[in-house]
Amino acid sequence: MKILYFAWLRERLGKAEEELEPPSGVTTVGELMRWLAGRDEEHAAAFANPRVIRAALDRTHVQPDAAIAGGREVAFFPPMTGG
């Protein structure tokens, strides 16, 4: 699965994307964020406040309870503002 990071998430991690295979027990976007936060210090810092992180699964905005099964790409980004 391709994981994409945008804005300050990318800055904190020092990378824009990575290919990962989450464990079988990780079934939702929220669980994926918790698993990523446990990987290392950089991921822990990036995902320290998951409430302010938005996600897209295969380019569709989703909630943390969205299932990741069959997904090819998950993108994480801060809330967007327009104007």
Buried (B, 14 or more C-beta within 10 A) or exposed (E): BEBBBBEEBBEBBEEEBBEBEBEEEBBBBBBBBEBBBEBEEEBEEBBEEBEEBBBBBEEEEBEBEBEBEEBEEBBBBEEEEEE
